[in-house]
Amino acid sequence: MPRFCVLASGSAGNAAFLQIDGFGLLIDIGVGPRLLASRLAAVGQSWNNVSAALLTHVHGDHWKDRTLAALRTHRVPLYCHPAHAEALAFYGPAFEPLRSAGLVRSYEDGAPLTLSHDLTCTSFAVPHDSEPTFAFRVDGSSGLFGDRWSLGYAADLGTAPAGLIDMFRDVDLLALEFNHDEEMERSSGRPTQLIDRVLGDHGHLSNRQAAESLRCILHASRTNSLQHVVQLHLSHQCNRPSLAQAAAKQALEEQQRPIGLHTARQDRASKFLEL
């Protein structure tokens, strides 16, 4: 049975964990190895359950150098785009030892990546001010008869392109950024340059934008497969869980069927969600 949880989500660090048939996939490694271990322990897991790590982009809240070193210690391969590898080699002293150990693997935009015999990941480049940044669709099978399931993950993006909407059709679980409330962002007192960055097409999805993207994904889907929506990367200063949830519920209520809504947190791991 595939299971997914968010270990940390927000500007202080991001990591999520997908587990299927003994294979454990970290999506982003934006917290230190001790905190990552404690968050894994909170959901009954450990570094021994981590089989691979997958990187969305190289902003500092999505990778930590000490965690790169921990990947090498635990013999966990890191999957990243070649452009990520260049940046990590420049900024992360622990990256070259990881690569020298044969533990750095690459993926290409739009090309299916086989992670295990029943797990495939497809990347999609999204607009964000860390080039390149990727969203992922993970497809797998489980059970005696190989029941198919899929997960969509997009943590940092300024807009949701039509191609991303299409890629996320018919997923069973959608993890999507609900970063900020637009009015709270505009009145936050932050520097104008930062506000413009967040609100721009290469910044972060607002509650309104994310809810509209969710609505579009649901309308594009041909099945009623979606079971869970996970809200990612909420701004501590410019959002509230209640606001993000209210925006998502408007889109979900149009479906007239139960779909779980979950808001990821920075300060603790979420519970496992089964697909």
C-alpha positions as CSV (number, residue, x, y, z in Angstrom):
1,M,0.0,0.0,0.0
2,P,1.6,3.3,-1.0
3,R,1.8,5.9,1.7
4,F,2.8,9.6,1.7
5,C,3.5,12.2,4.3
6,V,5.1,15.6,4.6
7,L,8.0,15.8,7.0
8,A,8.4,19.6,6.8
9,S,6.9,22.3,4.6
10,G,7.6,26.0,4.6
11,S,10.4,28.6,4.1
12,A,12.5,27.0,6.9
13,G,12.8,23.7,5.2
14,N,11.0,21.2,3.0
15,A,10.9,17.4,2.8
16,A,8.3,14.8,2.0
17,F,8.3,11.0,2.1
18,L,6.7,8.4,-0.2
19,Q,6.8,4.7,0.7
20,I,5.7,1.7,-1.4
21,D,6.6,-1.9,-1.0
22,G,9.8,-1.3,1.0
23,F,11.0,1.6,-1.2
24,G,11.2,5.0,0.5
25,L,11.5,8.2,-1.5
26,L,12.4,11.5,0.0
27,I,11.2,14.5,-2.1
28,D,13.6,17.3,-1.2
29,I,16.1,17.3,1.7
30,G,15.6,20.9,3.1
31,V,16.1,20.0,6.7
32,G,19.2,18.8,8.6
33,P,19.9,15.1,9.0
34,R,19.0,15.0,12.8
35,L,15.7,16.8,12.3
36,L,15.0,14.6,9.3
37,A,15.6,11.5,11.4
38,S,13.3,12.8,14.1
39,R,10.5,13.6,11.6
40,L,10.9,10.1,10.1
41,A,10.8,8.6,13.6
42,A,7.5,10.5,14.2
43,V,5.9,8.4,11.4
44,G,7.6,5.2,12.5
45,Q,10.5,5.3,10.0
46,S,14.2,5.9,10.0
47,W,17.1,6.5,7.6
48,N,17.1,2.7,7.0
49,N,13.7,3.1,5.2
50,V,15.1,5.8,2.8
51,S,16.0,4.3,-0.6
52,A,16.4,7.5,-2.7
53,A,16.1,11.3,-2.6
54,L,14.7,13.5,-5.3
55,L,15.4,17.2,-5.6
56,T,12.9,19.8,-7.0
57,H,15.4,22.8,-7.1
58,V,18.3,24.3,-5.3
59,H,16.8,27.0,-3.1
60,G,18.3,26.6,0.4
61,D,15.0,25.5,1.9
62,H,15.0,22.4,-0.3
63,W,18.5,21.0,0.4
64,K,21.0,21.1,3.2
65,D,24.7,20.3,2.8
66,R,24.8,18.2,6.0
67,T,21.9,16.1,4.6
68,L,23.9,15.6,1.4
69,A,26.6,14.2,3.7
70,A,24.1,12.0,5.4
71,L,22.9,10.6,2.1
72,R,26.5,9.4,1.5
73,T,26.7,7.9,5.0
74,H,23.5,6.0,4.5
75,R,24.3,5.1,0.8
76,V,21.2,6.9,-0.5
77,P,21.3,8.1,-4.1
78,L,20.3,11.6,-5.0
79,Y,18.3,12.2,-8.2
80,C,18.7,15.8,-9.5
81,H,18.7,17.7,-12.8
82,P,22.2,18.3,-14.3
83,A,21.8,22.0,-13.7
84,H,21.1,21.2,-10.0
85,A,24.3,19.2,-9.9
86,E,26.3,22.2,-11.1
87,A,24.9,24.4,-8.4
88,L,25.3,21.9,-5.7
89,A,28.9,21.3,-6.7
90,F,29.6,25.0,-6.3
91,Y,27.7,25.6,-3.1
92,G,27.7,22.3,-1.3
93,P,31.0,20.9,-0.1
94,A,29.4,17.5,0.6
95,F,28.2,17.1,-3.0
96,E,31.4,16.0,-4.7
97,P,32.0,13.2,-2.1
98,L,28.4,12.1,-2.8
99,R,29.1,12.1,-6.5
100,S,32.4,10.4,-6.1
101,A,30.6,7.6,-4.2
102,G,28.5,7.0,-7.3
103,L,25.4,8.3,-5.5
104,V,24.3,11.1,-7.8
105,R,21.9,10.3,-10.5
106,S,20.2,12.6,-13.0
107,Y,16.8,13.2,-14.5
108,E,15.7,15.2,-17.5
109,D,12.7,17.5,-18.0
110,G,9.7,15.4,-19.1
111,A,11.6,12.1,-19.3
112,P,10.2,9.2,-17.2
113,L,12.6,8.1,-14.5
114,T,12.4,4.6,-13.2
115,L,13.1,4.6,-9.4
116,S,12.2,1.0,-8.7
117,H,10.5,-1.9,-10.6
118,D,7.1,-0.5,-9.9
119,L,7.8,3.2,-9.4
120,T,8.2,5.8,-12.2
121,C,8.6,9.6,-11.8
122,T,8.1,12.2,-14.5
123,S,9.4,15.7,-14.1
124,F,7.8,19.0,-15.4
125,A,9.6,22.3,-15.3
126,V,7.6,25.0,-13.6
127,P,8.1,28.8,-13.4
128,H,10.0,29.7,-10.2
129,D,13.0,32.0,-9.6
130,S,15.4,29.1,-9.2
131,E,16.1,27.7,-12.7
132,P,15.2,25.0,-13.2
133,T,12.5,24.0,-10.7
134,F,10.4,20.9,-11.2
135,A,7.1,19.4,-10.2
136,F,6.8,15.6,-10.3
137,R,4.2,13.0,-11.1
138,V,4.9,9.7,-9.5
139,D,3.2,6.6,-10.9
140,G,3.2,3.1,-9.4
141,S,1.5,-0.1,-8.9
142,S,0.8,-2.1,-5.7
143,G,-1.0,-5.1,-4.5
144,L,-1.4,-8.6,-5.9
145,F,-3.0,-7.4,-9.1
146,G,-0.8,-4.4,-9.5
147,D,-3.4,-1.7,-8.9
148,R,-2.2,1.6,-10.4
149,W,-1.9,4.8,-8.4
150,S,-0.3,8.2,-8.9
151,L,0.8,11.3,-7.0
152,G,1.3,14.9,-8.1
153,Y,3.8,17.1,-6.3
154,A,4.4,20.8,-6.9
155,A,5.9,22.8,-4.0
156,D,7.3,26.0,-5.5
157,L,5.8,27.7,-8.6
158,G,4.6,31.1,-9.6
159,T,1.9,29.9,-12.0
160,A,0.5,26.5,-13.0
161,P,1.0,26.0,-16.7
162,A,-1.5,24.1,-18.8
163,G,1.0,21.3,-19.2
164,L,1.2,20.8,-15.4
165,I,-2.6,20.7,-15.2
166,D,-2.6,18.0,-17.9
167,M,0.2,16.0,-16.1
168,F,-1.7,16.0,-12.8
169,R,-5.0,14.7,-14.3
170,D,-6.4,11.7,-12.5
171,V,-3.8,11.6,-9.7
172,D,-4.8,9.9,-6.4
173,L,-3.0,12.4,-4.3
174,L,-2.2,16.0,-5.1
175,A,0.4,17.9,-3.1
176,L,0.3,21.6,-4.2
177,E,1.6,24.9,-2.9
178,F,-0.8,27.2,-1.2
179,N,1.8,29.8,-0.3
180,H,0.1,33.1,0.6
181,D,-3.0,35.2,0.8
182,E,-2.6,38.0,-1.7
183,E,-4.0,40.7,0.5
184,M,-1.9,39.6,3.5
185,E,1.2,39.6,1.2
186,R,0.5,43.1,-0.1
187,S,-0.1,44.6,3.4
188,S,2.8,42.6,5.0
189,G,5.2,45.5,5.3
190,R,7.8,43.3,3.6
191,P,10.2,45.0,1.1
192,T,8.5,45.9,-2.2
193,Q,11.0,43.8,-4.1
194,L,10.1,40.7,-2.0
195,I,6.4,41.3,-2.4
196,D,6.7,41.7,-6.1
197,R,8.8,38.5,-6.3
198,V,6.3,36.4,-4.4
199,L,3.3,37.7,-6.4
200,G,5.1,37.4,-9.7
201,D,4.8,34.7,-12.3
202,H,8.1,33.1,-11.0
203,G,7.3,33.4,-7.3
204,H,4.8,31.4,-5.4
205,L,1.1,30.3,-5.8
206,S,-1.4,32.2,-3.8
207,N,-4.4,30.5,-2.2
208,R,-6.5,31.8,-5.0
209,Q,-4.2,30.6,-7.7
210,A,-3.8,27.2,-6.1
211,A,-7.5,26.7,-5.7
212,E,-8.0,27.6,-9.3
213,S,-5.3,25.2,-10.4
214,L,-7.0,22.5,-8.2
215,R,-10.3,23.3,-9.9
216,C,-8.7,23.0,-13.4
217,I,-7.1,19.6,-12.5
218,L,-10.4,18.3,-11.3
219,H,-12.2,19.5,-14.4
220,A,-9.5,17.9,-16.6
221,S,-9.6,14.6,-14.9
222,R,-11.5,11.8,-16.5
223,T,-11.9,9.7,-13.3
224,N,-12.8,10.4,-9.7
225,S,-9.5,9.1,-8.5
226,L,-8.4,12.0,-6.4
227,Q,-8.5,11.0,-2.7
228,H,-6.3,13.6,-1.0
229,V,-5.2,17.2,-1.5
230,V,-2.1,18.3,0.6
231,Q,-1.5,22.0,0.9
232,L,2.3,22.8,0.8
233,H,4.6,25.7,1.7
234,L,2.2,28.0,3.5
235,S,3.8,31.3,4.4
236,H,4.1,31.8,8.2
237,Q,3.8,35.6,7.8
238,C,1.4,36.0,4.9
239,N,-1.1,33.1,5.2
240,R,-3.2,31.2,7.6
241,P,-4.3,27.5,7.4
242,S,-7.9,28.6,7.7
243,L,-7.6,30.8,4.6
244,A,-5.8,28.2,2.6
245,Q,-8.3,25.6,3.5
246,A,-11.3,27.8,2.8
247,A,-9.9,28.5,-0.7
248,A,-9.4,24.8,-1.4
249,K,-12.8,23.7,0.0
250,Q,-14.6,25.9,-2.5
251,A,-12.9,24.0,-5.4
252,L,-13.5,20.6,-3.7
253,E,-17.1,21.2,-2.9
254,E,-17.9,21.4,-6.6
255,Q,-17.1,17.7,-6.8
256,Q,-19.8,16.6,-4.4
257,R,-17.8,13.7,-3.2
258,P,-15.4,13.3,-0.3
259,I,-11.8,14.3,-0.9
260,G,-9.5,14.7,2.1
261,L,-7.9,18.1,2.6
262,H,-4.6,18.2,4.6
263,T,-2.4,21.2,5.4
264,A,1.3,20.5,5.8
265,R,3.2,22.2,8.6
266,Q,6.7,23.4,9.2
267,D,7.0,22.3,12.8
268,R,5.9,18.7,12.6
269,A,5.4,15.7,10.3
270,S,2.0,14.9,8.9
271,K,0.4,11.5,9.3
272,F,0.8,9.0,6.5
273,L,-1.9,9.2,3.9
274,E,-2.7,5.9,2.0
275,L,-3.3,5.9,-1.7
